[in-house]
């Protein structure tokens, strides 16, 4: 029989972990905007691409670091390792798909009759 106290503590812990990952996932790239009060310029397309690639690279480094730590026996939860690897994989795949769409659009423009 499952102990209700232990089960309730495990459920609470899992919900807290899921909420933390949800809030972390919500902290993606913000939409570029010009802040008129500070006099800064809006983020350009190249800057957005650079930021996205840096985020993908950061996700991959984090996943590799967590995997190495887990494999060496450090007290890293397996769920953190798996979630970091999935986040890394998804961000890379999404970036790859965007790249493919941009290349396709470039080819379409290049093949347009003048």
Secondary structure, 3 states (H helix, E strand, C coil): CCCHHHHHHHHHHHHHHHHHHHHHHCCCCCCCCCCCCCCCCCCCHHHHHHHHHHHHHHHHHHHHHHHHHHHCCCCCCHHHHHHHHHHHHHHHHHHHHHHHHHHHHHHHHHCCCC
